[in-house]
Amino acid sequence: MGRKRKDSSQGLPPRVYLRHGTFYYVHQNGKWENLGRDLAAARKRAEHYNDPTGTYGTMTWFLDQFIIHCEQRVAAKDLSQRTLDDYRGALDYLKPYFGAMLPTEIGAHHVVDYLDIGMKAERPVRANRERACLSSCITWMLSTNQGGMTGRNNPCMRAAGVKRNSETERDRYVTHEEYQAVYTHTSRAVRLMMELVYRTLQRPEVDVLAWTPANRISKAGAPVLRFVQSKTGRQIDIALTGRLAEIMGQAIGAVPVLHQPIVHTLDGTAYTYDGLSAMLKRAQDKVREKVPALAGMKSFGFRDLKGKGATDMWLAGEPIERIQLLCGHKSKATTEKYIKARWQETAAPNSLDIGRPPINPPISAVK
């Protein structure tokens, strides 16, 4: 057990010590854990370990412990930041249902019930993702012999009788007319977001919103947009040519603020994805009201513009490999499926000549 702190003037939680600008937590076994240099983050971690709420041993405690494990994996580059963010978001929904349970109390019927609740709440896909987070947490607990799970099976798996909610593949194709109409009736920030997603095929909420002027660099004497793709973790270089170069030049300006988001508010701060999505929705409502030909236009989001960009590139004859690289798909087959779900080309009928018998033959001919 750690010695009683001599100086408590910093108001640190129990078992937390500051050494050379870094906070440490001393566990019961005497191990010192580096909590980093941020006091708020260190305090939050310590509160979890000290368990002031009395949740130790419940799924609330283990889910929080699982997030700490994932943070360590991200630091070791063994897990993507995007996956960690998804897991954190899932906890807001998992804890109200599973949080008070002991790990050994969770059965497959609880998971099925949770998925059914998600379906009835019209969030079946998100419920599937939350089930995946719970499953990953329990798998981690099984592998590390925590929560009395030794020898048990994961109750979230198909083998336990759990079937995910059905998911409808997104197939919305935004026409040129729809794109141009919404572009005309919206703000500069939404226009910029629309163009960046359409031209680069990157994920709007995690990639595009993170870009700053620092992502524009010179490569072999030519400007490129360089970033690490959130889904794949790969470094991607996109040539700044044509319309994309024009957009970036207008957005960044002659004297860029190096680490200011490219898509930003008037005071230079970052937009939230939900805020931009709401602005896009309002623009579509305005188009339905002001453009009679598009009164029945179906809604679309920024993600649909990624699909439109990929489909338009394919229809223009771009090699599938280039589209695959931009989309971050593991295989060409995935890219082809992604594109063809949105392809609305009119299909040609079978025109093979096998003779031309009359449609209405004489009665005697069919006896």
C-alpha positions, 0 to 999 in steps of 0.5 A: 500500500502506498504511503500517506501523501505528505503534501495534499495541497494539490487535491489529488485523489487517493493513491495518485502522485505527481512525479516530474510533471506526470501523474501516477496511480499506485495500485494495491499490488504496488504497481505504479501506472502512468496516468499522463500529464493531464490532471482532469484525465488522471483524476477521472481514471483514479476515480474509476479505480477508487470506485466511489460509486460502489460499482466495482464488479458490475458491468459498469465497472468492467466496461469502463475498465475495457475502455482503459484497455482500449486506450492503451491499445490505441497508444500502442497503435494496436487499435484505431482511434475511431474504434475507441470513439465508437466504443465510448459512444456505445457505453452511453446505451449499454450501461443503462441496460447491462450496467448493474448486472454482474458479468456472470448474470448476462445471458444470450436472452438479455442480448437478444432483448437489447437488440429487439429494443434497439429495433423498436426504437428505430436504431437497429444498426446502432444496437448492432454496433453496441452489441459488438462493443459488449462482445469485445468487452466480454471477450477481453474479460474471458481472455484476462480471467476477469469477472468470473467469466472463466470457462463461460461462452460469450453470450453475444455470439451467434453460437449462443443464439444471438442474431443481429438486427437486419441492416439495409444497405445504403443505396442512395444516389444523389443526382447531379441536379439534386447536388447542384440545387442543394449546393446553391441553397446552402452556406459556404461551410456546407458547400465546402464539406460537400465538395471535399467529401465528393472529391476525395471520397473520405469519411466526413465525420472522422477524416474531412472534419479533421483536416487543417492547412497542415495536411497540405504539403509538397510531394516531389514538387507538387501539392498533395493532401496528406492524412492518415485514413481513420478506417485503415490507419494508412497514410493517404496522399491525394493530388491537389489538382483541378477542382480539388486544388481550387477548393482547397486554395479558396478554403485555406486562403493566402495566409493559412492558420496552420492548425485551424480546421479547413471547415470552420465557423466564422470565429475559426472553431471546428464544426460538429458533424451533427451541426453540419448535417442539420445545416445540410438537412435545412438546405434540402428542405429549402430546395423542396420548397423552392424547386418544384421539380425536386419537391419529392427529393429524398433526404441524403447525408454527407456519406451519400456524397462519398458514394456518389463520388465513387459511383461517378468516378466509376461511370467516368472510367476511373480504374476500380483500384483508384476508387478502392484506395480512396474508399479504404476498402480491403478488396475490389469486390467490396468497392464494386458492391459499394458502387453498384448499390447506387448505380441507376443506369437503365438496363438494356433488354435481351436483344438476341435474335432467335426468330420473330414469331408473332405475339398474337399467332392465329388460333389454329397455330396454338392448337 
